[in-house]
Amino acid sequence: MWGRVREVLGGIVGRSRAGERTETAVPPTRPHNLFEAAAAYVTARAEDDQDRIEEASGWVSPEALSFGVNELACRAVVALARERDESPGAVARSLLGLPAA
């Protein structure tokens, strides 16, 4: 219970017993968002780093991670398509090693 209280009050100015103003030592934290989790997860998978894969997997729900990875894949294919001056479909098939349609 006290850990949660410290977390909520982190960064808020308190008062010491003498009445002097002091800041708490616990910095405020924020949760990772699904795009941060997806970026960390995909990077860890590309580098075959199991510890980082597991860490990033715990930042958000499996559904949110799946959505983030899907969004990252879509954005990557679109960016590569623009860079290569090809269609997103052609780039996606090329990345997966599939024959041209």
Buried (B, 14 or more C-beta within 10 A) or exposed (E): EEEEEEEEEBEEEEEEEEEEEEEEEBEEEEEBEBBBBBBBBBBBBEEEBEEBBEBBBEBBEEEBBBBBBEEBBEEBBEEBBEEEEBEBEBBBBBEEEEEEE
